[in-house]
């Protein structure tokens, strides 16, 4: 169980149909564009450079070219999916979700969302990133069929996390997008 270390949850507002249509599209220039944009966005947080020979680039090429995916490289595809979400969508504010334990996801009920896995077919990722998603249809249900808070509330700290979650759901509802989450 993941409980001794702190990790972060990174949400994206993105249209899943666009992500899915990119997989297997064989667009030669897209892996370079996706990789560069992702590294540029991440560079603001970590001083890394763009390397088109990186494992991330190779994983993007394999996904976009619709190649058979190597289960031994599963986590590379998970991060490639994150780069695709960065490219096609919007990374949402998640500062409160930096330095959180898995138990926090359990306390908020977000672990059920994370249990949905990747919105595209990927080999099983035994470690990180853990990926979850909410379709726009499910988001509309959360907004339009109010049943109290969309996730359970048990403490003041958890309420703060849920306010963030509710703001992500509201933004995706307004933008008519889906949500994809990465926990690592």
Secondary structure, 3 states (H helix, E strand, C coil): CCCCCCECEEEEEECHHHHHHHCCCCCCCHHHHHHHHHHHHHHCCCCCCCCCCCHHHHHHHHHHCCCCCCHHHHHHHHHHHHHHHHHHCEECCCHHHCCECHHHHHHHCHHHHHCCCCCCCCCCCCCCCEEEEECHHHHHHHHHCCCCCCCCCCCHHHHHHHHHHHHHHHHHHHHCCEEEEEEC
